Amino acid sequence: MRAGKLSRRVAIQSLTETLDEYGEPIKEWATVYTVYAQVLPMRGEERASNQQLVSRADTKFRIRYNSDMTITEKHRLVYDGDNYDITAILEIGRKEGWEILAHKVE
């Protein structure tokens, strides 16, 4: 995987649970990895749902393989201030990289 194409910083976040000052659980997203990625917009669509316009933007993120990282569909990506839910993670080559398919959360 050519490093020149990996020019965008992407945060990979995990949902964590902590306790507030009253001992009540609070769920928050916390960054567990920050990586450089190639970002490839795939498609976007808008449709009406329950009298509201709903949009969806699918994006492909390519990152280097790292044996120290574990990424699942339970994580999310943050790129350019937008949150993306992961829909699939595919291996590129033989542990050369990962291709992460995600859609933007509106």
A tleap script that builds the chain and sets N, CA, C and O, in Angstrom:
source leaprc.protein.ff14SB
mol = sequence {
  NMET ARG ALA GLY LYS LEU SER ARG ARG VAL
  ALA ILE GLN SER LEU THR GLU THR LEU ASP
  GLU TYR GLY GLU PRO ILE LYS GLU TRP ALA
  THR VAL TYR THR VAL TYR ALA GLN VAL LEU
  PRO MET ARG GLY GLU GLU ARG ALA SER ASN
  GLN GLN LEU VAL SER ARG ALA ASP THR LYS
  PHE ARG ILE ARG TYR ASN SER ASP MET THR
  ILE THR GLU LYS HIE ARG LEU VAL TYR ASP
  GLY ASP ASN TYR ASP ILE THR ALA ILE LEU
  GLU ILE GLY ARG LYS GLU GLY TRP GLU ILE
  LEU ALA HIE LYS VAL CGLU
}
set mol.1.N position { 0.846 -1.164 0.000 }
set mol.1.CA position { 0.000 0.000 0.000 }
set mol.1.C position { 0.898 1.235 0.000 }
set mol.1.O position { 1.766 1.370 0.862 }
set mol.2.N position { 0.696 2.128 -0.953 }
set mol.2.CA position { 1.550 3.298 -1.108 }
set mol.2.C position { 1.198 4.366 -0.081 }
set mol.2.O position { 0.037 4.745 0.073 }
set mol.3.N position { 2.209 4.835 0.609 }
set mol.3.CA position { 1.997 5.802 1.691 }
set mol.3.C position { 1.446 7.128 1.182 }
set mol.3.O position { 0.711 7.797 1.908 }
set mol.4.N position { 1.777 7.528 -0.040 }
set mol.4.CA position { 1.321 8.807 -0.576 }
set mol.4.C position { -0.181 8.935 -0.660 }
set mol.4.O position { -0.710 10.044 -0.585 }
set mol.5.N position { -0.876 7.836 -0.815 }
set mol.5.CA position { -2.336 7.874 -0.905 }
set mol.5.C position { -3.001 7.963 0.464 }
set mol.5.O position { -4.172 8.327 0.566 }
set mol.6.N position { -2.261 7.633 1.507 }
set mol.6.CA position { -2.808 7.659 2.872 }
set mol.6.C position { -2.574 9.049 3.462 }
set mol.6.O position { -1.699 9.233 4.308 }
set mol.7.N position { -3.361 10.020 3.012 }
set mol.7.CA position { -3.091 11.417 3.343 }
set mol.7.C position { -4.122 12.060 4.273 }
set mol.7.O position { -4.016 13.251 4.567 }
set mol.8.N position { -5.097 11.315 4.733 }
set mol.8.CA position { -6.156 11.869 5.581 }
set mol.8.C position { -6.109 11.230 6.971 }
set mol.8.O position { -6.005 10.011 7.100 }
set mol.9.N position { -6.187 12.073 8.010 }
set mol.9.CA position { -6.196 11.547 9.384 }
set mol.9.C position { -7.609 11.144 9.768 }
set mol.9.O position { -8.559 11.909 9.602 }
set mol.10.N position { -7.726 9.940 10.279 }
set mol.10.CA position { -9.019 9.384 10.669 }
set mol.10.C position { -8.897 8.844 12.093 }
set mol.10.O position { -7.926 8.163 12.424 }
set mol.11.N position { -9.876 9.147 12.922 }
set mol.11.CA position { -9.919 8.605 14.283 }
set mol.11.C position { -10.838 7.393 14.293 }
set mol.11.O position { -11.913 7.412 13.694 }
set mol.12.N position { -10.412 6.355 14.970 }
set mol.12.CA position { -11.233 5.160 15.167 }
set mol.12.C position { -11.661 5.178 16.625 }
set mol.12.O position { -10.827 5.205 17.530 }
set mol.13.N position { -12.976 5.161 16.843 }
set mol.13.CA position { -13.507 5.297 18.194 }
set mol.13.C position { -14.270 4.060 18.635 }
set mol.13.O position { -14.821 3.313 17.827 }
set mol.14.N position { -14.282 3.875 19.951 }
set mol.14.CA position { -14.999 2.774 20.582 }
set mol.14.C position { -15.967 3.359 21.607 }
set mol.14.O position { -15.661 4.352 22.267 }
set mol.15.N position { -17.132 2.739 21.733 }
set mol.15.CA position { -18.117 3.194 22.715 }
set mol.15.C position { -17.702 2.682 24.092 }
set mol.15.O position { -17.556 1.478 24.300 }
set mol.16.N position { -17.517 3.605 25.022 }
set mol.16.CA position { -17.096 3.242 26.374 }
set mol.16.C position { -18.176 3.651 27.369 }
set mol.16.O position { -19.021 4.499 27.083 }
set mol.17.N position { -18.127 3.042 28.517 }
set mol.17.CA position { -19.092 3.376 29.565 }
set mol.17.C position { -18.339 3.797 30.814 }
set mol.17.O position { -17.479 3.072 31.313 }
set mol.18.N position { -18.675 4.984 31.311 }
set mol.18.CA position { -18.087 5.492 32.547 }
set mol.18.C position { -19.230 5.855 33.492 }
set mol.18.O position { -20.403 5.771 33.129 }
set mol.19.N position { -18.875 6.251 34.686 }
set mol.19.CA position { -19.886 6.645 35.671 }
set mol.19.C position { -19.816 8.146 35.898 }
set mol.19.O position { -18.731 8.725 35.967 }
set mol.20.N position { -20.987 8.773 36.014 }
set mol.20.CA position { -21.007 10.200 36.327 }
set mol.20.C position { -20.840 10.388 37.836 }
set mol.20.O position { -20.619 9.421 38.565 }
set mol.21.N position { -20.947 11.632 38.299 }
set mol.21.CA position { -20.718 11.928 39.718 }
set mol.21.C position { -21.741 11.295 40.645 }
set mol.21.O position { -21.520 11.212 41.853 }
set mol.22.N position { -22.883 10.841 40.077 }
set mol.22.CA position { -23.917 10.184 40.873 }
set mol.22.C position { -23.862 8.661 40.753 }
set mol.22.O position { -24.718 7.959 41.291 }
set mol.23.N position { -22.856 8.160 40.047 }
set mol.23.CA position { -22.717 6.722 39.880 }
set mol.23.C position { -23.551 6.146 38.752 }
set mol.23.O position { -23.643 4.928 38.603 }
set mol.24.N position { -24.165 7.024 37.947 }
set mol.24.CA position { -24.973 6.572 36.810 }
set mol.24.C position { -24.070 6.330 35.601 }
set mol.24.O position { -23.143 7.103 35.356 }
set mol.25.N position { -24.335 5.267 34.849 }
set mol.25.CA position { -23.494 4.994 33.677 }
set mol.25.C position { -23.734 6.010 32.555 }
set mol.25.O position { -24.866 6.410 32.281 }
set mol.26.N position { -22.641 6.409 31.923 }
set mol.26.CA position { -22.674 7.315 30.773 }
set mol.26.C position { -21.919 6.635 29.639 }
set mol.26.O position { -20.789 6.182 29.824 }
set mol.27.N position { -22.540 6.564 28.466 }
set mol.27.CA position { -21.864 5.998 27.299 }
set mol.27.C position { -21.298 7.138 26.463 }
set mol.27.O position { -22.000 8.091 26.122 }
set mol.28.N position { -20.006 7.018 26.139 }
set mol.28.CA position { -19.317 8.032 25.350 }
set mol.28.C position { -18.397 7.353 24.347 }
set mol.28.O position { -17.910 6.246 24.578 }
set mol.29.N position { -18.166 8.038 23.221 }
set mol.29.CA position { -17.214 7.547 22.237 }
set mol.29.C position { -15.827 8.058 22.603 }
set mol.29.O position { -15.651 9.240 22.897 }
set mol.30.N position { -14.838 7.158 22.585 }
set mol.30.CA position { -13.455 7.515 22.894 }
set mol.30.C position { -12.558 7.053 21.751 }
set mol.30.O position { -12.726 5.953 21.226 }
set mol.31.N position { -11.611 7.894 21.373 }
set mol.31.CA position { -10.678 7.550 20.301 }
set mol.31.C position { -9.688 6.508 20.808 }
set mol.31.O position { -9.018 6.715 21.819 }
set mol.32.N position { -9.602 5.379 20.091 }
set mol.32.CA position { -8.663 4.320 20.464 }
set mol.32.C position { -7.475 4.256 19.505 }
set mol.32.O position { -6.397 3.802 19.890 }
set mol.33.N position { -7.657 4.698 18.273 }
set mol.33.CA position { -6.580 4.743 17.284 }
set mol.33.C position { -6.755 5.992 16.427 }
set mol.33.O position { -7.876 6.430 16.170 }
set mol.34.N position { -5.641 6.554 15.991 }
set mol.34.CA position { -5.655 7.610 14.980 }
set mol.34.C position { -4.718 7.143 13.877 }
set mol.34.O position { -3.555 6.830 14.131 }
set mol.35.N position { -5.230 7.097 12.650 }
set mol.35.CA position { -4.473 6.535 11.533 }
set mol.35.C position { -4.567 7.457 10.320 }
set mol.35.O position { -5.424 8.338 10.249 }
set mol.36.N position { -3.660 7.228 9.369 }
set mol.36.CA position { -3.755 7.887 8.071 }
set mol.36.C position { -4.486 6.947 7.128 }
set mol.36.O position { -4.272 5.735 7.143 }
set mol.37.N position { -5.353 7.526 6.309 }
set mol.37.CA position { -6.187 6.711 5.430 }
set mol.37.C position { -6.325 7.362 4.059 }
set mol.37.O position { -6.118 8.563 3.888 }
set mol.38.N position { -6.680 6.530 3.098 }
set mol.38.CA position { -7.149 7.006 1.801 }
set mol.38.C position { -8.670 7.001 1.901 }
set mol.38.O position { -9.263 5.989 2.274 }
set mol.39.N position { -9.300 8.117 1.575 }
set mol.39.CA position { -10.751 8.247 1.697 }
set mol.39.C position { -11.351 8.315 0.301 }
set mol.39.O position { -11.006 9.189 -0.494 }
set mol.40.N position { -12.261 7.376 0.008 }
set mol.40.CA position { -12.872 7.277 -1.315 }
set mol.40.C position { -14.392 7.321 -1.189 }
set mol.40.O position { -15.002 6.332 -0.782 }
set mol.41.N position { -15.016 8.459 -1.534 }
set mol.41.CA position { -16.482 8.491 -1.526 }
set mol.41.C position { -17.026 7.490 -2.541 }
set mol.41.O position { -16.525 7.418 -3.663 }
set mol.42.N position { -18.042 6.718 -2.164 }
set mol.42.CA position { -18.592 5.696 -3.054 }
set mol.42.C position { -19.893 6.151 -3.690 }
set mol.42.O position { -20.031 6.128 -4.913 }
set mol.43.N position { -20.851 6.565 -2.866 }
set mol.43.CA position { -22.133 7.015 -3.399 }
set mol.43.C position { -22.897 7.741 -2.303 }
set mol.43.O position { -22.589 7.634 -1.115 }
set mol.44.N position { -23.882 8.466 -2.737 }
set mol.44.CA position { -24.750 9.159 -1.800 }
set mol.44.C position { -26.168 9.117 -2.321 }
set mol.44.O position { -26.397 9.018 -3.527 }
set mol.45.N position { -27.116 9.192 -1.411 }
set mol.45.CA position { -28.515 9.180 -1.828 }
set mol.45.C position { -29.348 9.969 -0.833 }
set mol.45.O position { -28.998 10.094 0.340 }
set mol.46.N position { -30.450 10.494 -1.327 }
set mol.46.CA position { -31.416 11.168 -0.479 }
set mol.46.C position { -32.784 10.582 -0.763 }
set mol.46.O position { -33.112 10.272 -1.908 }
set mol.47.N position { -33.584 10.432 0.289 }
set mol.47.CA position { -34.938 9.916 0.099 }
set mol.47.C position { -35.828 10.475 1.197 }
set mol.47.O position { -35.354 10.932 2.237 }
set mol.48.N position { -37.109 10.428 0.942 }
set mol.48.CA position { -38.074 10.902 1.933 }
set mol.48.C position { -38.485 9.740 2.825 }
set mol.48.O position { -38.769 8.643 2.344 }
set mol.49.N position { -38.513 9.991 4.128 }
set mol.49.CA position { -38.929 8.983 5.095 }
set mol.49.C position { -39.696 9.691 6.202 }
set mol.49.O position { -39.158 10.562 6.885 }
set mol.50.N position { -40.956 9.312 6.373 }
set mol.50.CA position { -41.802 9.933 7.404 }
set mol.50.C position { -41.816 11.457 7.292 }
set mol.50.O position { -41.640 12.163 8.285 }
set mol.51.N position { -42.023 11.947 6.094 }
set mol.51.CA position { -42.126 13.382 5.821 }
set mol.51.C position { -40.815 14.137 6.043 }
set mol.51.O position { -40.823 15.363 6.150 }
set mol.52.N position { -39.685 13.418 6.114 }
set mol.52.CA position { -38.395 14.071 6.282 }
set mol.52.C position { -37.434 13.564 5.225 }
set mol.52.O position { -37.518 12.418 4.783 }
set mol.53.N position { -36.520 14.436 4.827 }
set mol.53.CA position { -35.504 14.055 3.862 }
set mol.53.C position { -34.359 13.369 4.600 }
set mol.53.O position { -33.781 13.940 5.525 }
set mol.54.N position { -34.030 12.141 4.191 }
set mol.54.CA position { -32.959 11.365 4.812 }
set mol.54.C position { -31.855 11.187 3.781 }
set mol.54.O position { -32.115 10.761 2.655 }
set mol.55.N position { -30.619 11.513 4.162 }
set mol.55.CA position { -29.506 11.335 3.231 }
set mol.55.C position { -28.544 10.289 3.779 }
set mol.55.O position { -28.454 10.072 4.987 }
set mol.56.N position { -27.836 9.654 2.867 }
set mol.56.CA position { -26.868 8.626 3.241 }
set mol.56.C position { -25.679 8.754 2.303 }
set mol.56.O position { -25.840 8.802 1.083 }
set mol.57.N position { -24.493 8.809 2.876 }
set mol.57.CA position { -23.270 8.893 2.088 }
set mol.57.C position { -22.379 7.718 2.465 }
set mol.57.O position { -21.950 7.602 3.613 }
set mol.58.N position { -22.103 6.854 1.504 }
set mol.58.CA position { -21.229 5.705 1.740 }
set mol.58.C position { -19.804 6.070 1.338 }
set mol.58.O position { -19.578 6.700 0.305 }
set mol.59.N position { -18.852 5.663 2.169 }
set mol.59.CA position { -17.451 6.012 1.960 }
set mol.59.C position { -16.583 4.794 2.235 }
set mol.59.O position { -16.889 3.972 3.098 }
set mol.60.N position { -15.489 4.699 1.481 }
set mol.60.CA position { -14.511 3.624 1.660 }
set mol.60.C position { -13.244 4.253 2.243 }
set mol.60.O position { -12.732 5.241 1.718 }
set mol.61.N position { -12.750 3.668 3.330 }
set mol.61.CA position { -11.515 4.114 3.966 }
set mol.61.C position { -10.495 2.990 3.833 }
set mol.61.O position { -10.783 1.849 4.194 }
set mol.62.N position { -9.312 3.298 3.321 }
set mol.62.CA position { -8.234 2.303 3.237 }
set mol.62.C position { -7.126 2.710 4.190 }
set mol.62.O position { -6.635 3.838 4.145 }
set mol.63.N position { -6.735 1.774 5.060 }
set mol.63.CA position { -5.669 2.039 6.029 }
set mol.63.C position { -4.667 0.888 6.001 }
set mol.63.O position { -4.962 -0.201 5.507 }
set mol.64.N position { -3.485 1.148 6.536 }
set mol.64.CA position { -2.460 0.102 6.637 }
set mol.64.C position { -2.867 -0.950 7.663 }
set mol.64.O position { -3.532 -0.644 8.653 }
set mol.65.N position { -2.462 -2.177 7.416 }
set mol.65.CA position { -2.668 -3.251 8.386 }
set mol.65.C position { -1.746 -3.007 9.572 }
set mol.65.O position { -0.599 -2.596 9.397 }
set mol.66.N position { -2.243 -3.258 10.770 }
set mol.66.CA position { -1.445 -3.148 11.984 }
set mol.66.C position { -1.891 -4.268 12.917 }
set mol.66.O position { -3.043 -4.296 13.351 }
set mol.67.N position { -0.989 -5.183 13.224 }
set mol.67.CA position { -1.358 -6.337 14.056 }
set mol.67.C position { -1.726 -5.933 15.483 }
set mol.67.O position { -2.339 -6.720 16.205 }
set mol.68.N position { -1.362 -4.722 15.898 }
set mol.68.CA position { -1.701 -4.252 17.243 }
set mol.68.C position { -3.116 -3.678 17.327 }
set mol.68.O position { -3.611 -3.397 18.418 }
set mol.69.N position { -3.765 -3.505 16.174 }
set mol.69.CA position { -5.103 -2.909 16.158 }
set mol.69.C position { -6.169 -3.973 15.957 }
set mol.69.O position { -5.984 -4.924 15.198 }
set mol.70.N position { -7.281 -3.797 16.647 }
set mol.70.CA position { -8.465 -4.623 16.437 }
set mol.70.C position { -9.611 -3.681 16.107 }
set mol.70.O position { -9.975 -2.825 16.914 }
set mol.71.N position { -10.177 -3.843 14.913 }
set mol.71.CA position { -11.278 -2.988 14.474 }
set mol.71.C position { -12.460 -3.880 14.130 }
set mol.71.O position { -12.310 -4.881 13.428 }
set mol.72.N position { -13.639 -3.512 14.630 }
set mol.72.CA position { -14.860 -4.257 14.328 }
set mol.72.C position { -15.952 -3.273 13.901 }
set mol.72.O position { -15.755 -2.058 13.906 }
set mol.73.N position { -17.095 -3.827 13.538 }
set mol.73.CA position { -18.231 -2.995 13.157 }
set mol.73.C position { -18.810 -2.234 14.356 }
set mol.73.O position { -19.654 -1.355 14.179 }
set mol.74.N position { -18.366 -2.563 15.568 }
set mol.74.CA position { -18.826 -1.841 16.756 }
set mol.74.C position { -18.098 -0.506 16.924 }
set mol.74.O position { -18.542 0.352 17.688 }
set mol.75.N position { -16.993 -0.332 16.221 }
set mol.75.CA position { -16.270 0.935 16.250 }
set mol.75.C position { -16.939 1.920 15.298 }
set mol.75.O position { -17.831 1.555 14.532 }
set mol.76.N position { -16.499 3.164 15.355 }
set mol.76.CA position { -16.915 4.149 14.356 }
set mol.76.C position { -15.692 4.955 13.949 }
set mol.76.O position { -14.681 4.974 14.650 }
set mol.77.N position { -15.802 5.621 12.804 }
set mol.77.CA position { -14.729 6.458 12.299 }
set mol.77.C position { -15.147 7.915 12.406 }
set mol.77.O position { -16.324 8.248 12.270 }
set mol.78.N position { -14.171 8.778 12.651 }
set mol.78.CA position { -14.405 10.218 12.627 }
set mol.78.C position { -13.421 10.800 11.626 }
set mol.78.O position { -12.206 10.672 11.775 }
set mol.79.N position { -13.979 11.448 10.595 }
set mol.79.CA position { -13.154 12.046 9.551 }
set mol.79.C position { -13.710 13.420 9.215 }
set mol.79.O position { -14.899 13.565 8.929 }
set mol.80.N position { -12.859 14.411 9.252 }
set mol.80.CA position { -13.223 15.776 8.872 }
set mol.80.C position { -14.442 16.273 9.661 }
set mol.80.O position { -15.289 16.987 9.124 }
set mol.81.N position { -14.520 15.886 10.939 }
set mol.81.CA position { -15.608 16.331 11.804 }
set mol.81.C position { -16.905 15.550 11.674 }
set mol.81.O position { -17.872 15.842 12.378 }
set mol.82.N position { -16.944 14.556 10.779 }
set mol.82.CA position { -18.146 13.745 10.577 }
set mol.82.C position { -17.944 12.345 11.144 }
set mol.82.O position { -16.834 11.814 11.126 }
set mol.83.N position { -19.028 11.748 11.648 }
set mol.83.CA position { -18.998 10.392 12.194 }
set mol.83.C position { -19.482 9.403 11.142 }
set mol.83.O position { -20.420 9.685 10.397 }
set mol.84.N position { -18.828 8.229 11.089 }
set mol.84.CA position { -19.169 7.187 10.128 }
set mol.84.C position { -19.349 5.860 10.854 }
set mol.84.O position { -18.466 5.433 11.598 }
set mol.85.N position { -20.482 5.212 10.642 }
set mol.85.CA position { -20.711 3.866 11.164 }
set mol.85.C position { -20.073 2.859 10.216 }
set mol.85.O position { -20.248 2.952 9.001 }
set mol.86.N position { -19.339 1.903 10.763 }
set mol.86.CA position { -18.665 0.882 9.957 }
set mol.86.C position { -19.668 -0.199 9.576 }
set mol.86.O position { -20.387 -0.722 10.428 }
set mol.87.N position { -19.709 -0.531 8.276 }
set mol.87.CA position { -20.615 -1.580 7.802 }
set mol.87.C position { -19.866 -2.851 7.412 }
set mol.87.O position { -20.441 -3.939 7.457 }
set mol.88.N position { -18.586 -2.734 7.029 }
set mol.88.CA position { -17.799 -3.920 6.662 }
set mol.88.C position { -16.315 -3.591 6.750 }
set mol.88.O position { -15.905 -2.445 6.560 }
set mol.89.N position { -15.515 -4.620 7.041 }
set mol.89.CA position { -14.060 -4.487 7.088 }
set mol.89.C position { -13.480 -5.619 6.254 }
set mol.89.O position { -13.709 -6.793 6.542 }
set mol.90.N position { -12.728 -5.262 5.220 }
set mol.90.CA position { -12.159 -6.247 4.305 }
set mol.90.C position { -10.638 -6.159 4.338 }
set mol.90.O position { -10.076 -5.067 4.418 }
set mol.91.N position { -9.978 -7.304 4.276 }
set mol.91.CA position { -8.525 -7.324 4.254 }
set mol.91.C position { -8.038 -7.091 2.833 }
set mol.91.O position { -8.574 -7.667 1.886 }
set mol.92.N position { -7.026 -6.249 2.683 }
set mol.92.CA position { -6.412 -5.996 1.383 }
set mol.92.C position { -5.156 -6.855 1.306 }
set mol.92.O position { -4.287 -6.764 2.173 }
set mol.93.N position { -5.057 -7.690 0.271 }
set mol.93.CA position { -3.881 -8.546 0.123 }
set mol.93.C position { -3.704 -9.465 1.314 }
set mol.93.O position { -4.667 -9.872 1.965 }
set mol.94.N position { -2.450 -9.780 1.581 }
set mol.94.CA position { -2.129 -10.612 2.748 }
set mol.94.C position { -1.616 -9.706 3.857 }
set mol.94.O position { -0.414 -9.489 4.006 }
set mol.95.N position { -2.562 -9.185 4.630 }
set mol.95.CA position { -2.254 -8.275 5.737 }
set mol.95.C position { -1.514 -7.019 5.264 }
set mol.95.O position { -0.653 -6.486 5.964 }
set mol.96.N position { -1.871 -6.563 4.059 }
set mol.96.CA position { -1.297 -5.327 3.535 }
set mol.96.C position { -2.052 -4.111 4.086 }
set mol.96.O position { -1.461 -3.075 4.391 }
set mol.97.N position { -3.362 -4.267 4.202 }
set mol.97.CA position { -4.175 -3.159 4.695 }
set mol.97.C position { -5.601 -3.605 4.924 }
set mol.97.O position { -5.950 -4.766 4.711 }
set mol.98.N position { -6.424 -2.657 5.365 }
set mol.98.CA position { -7.851 -2.906 5.545 }
set mol.98.C position { -8.625 -1.910 4.704 }
set mol.98.O position { -8.232 -0.752 4.563 }
set mol.99.N position { -9.711 -2.370 4.158 }
set mol.99.CA position { -10.657 -1.507 3.473 }
set mol.99.C position { -11.905 -1.481 4.351 }
set mol.99.O position { -12.546 -2.509 4.566 }
set mol.100.N position { -12.236 -0.312 4.848 }
set mol.100.CA position { -13.361 -0.170 5.769 }
set mol.100.C position { -14.488 0.553 5.042 }
set mol.100.O position { -14.326 1.686 4.590 }
set mol.101.N position { -15.625 -0.113 4.935 }
set mol.101.CA position { -16.798 0.491 4.321 }
set mol.101.C position { -17.653 1.082 5.432 }
set mol.101.O position { -17.916 0.431 6.443 }
set mol.102.N position { -18.081 2.320 5.232 }
set mol.102.CA position { -18.827 3.010 6.286 }
set mol.102.C position { -19.815 3.988 5.675 }
set mol.102.O position { -19.672 4.404 4.525 }
set mol.103.N position { -20.824 4.349 6.464 }
set mol.103.CA position { -21.741 5.392 6.009 }
set mol.103.C position { -21.796 6.509 7.042 }
set mol.103.O position { -21.722 6.290 8.251 }
set mol.104.N position { -21.929 7.714 6.505 }
set mol.104.CA position { -21.933 8.911 7.336 }
set mol.104.C position { -23.196 8.959 8.187 }
set mol.104.O position { -24.298 8.702 7.703 }
set mol.105.N position { -23.016 9.294 9.464 }
set mol.105.CA position { -24.132 9.414 10.396 }
set mol.105.C position { -24.625 10.855 10.337 }
set mol.105.O position { -23.858 11.795 10.545 }
set mol.106.N position { -25.902 11.014 10.054 }
set mol.106.CA position { -26.492 12.370 9.967 }
set mol.106.C position { -27.080 12.775 11.286 }
set mol.106.O position { -27.618 13.875 11.411 }
savepdb mol mol.pdb
quit
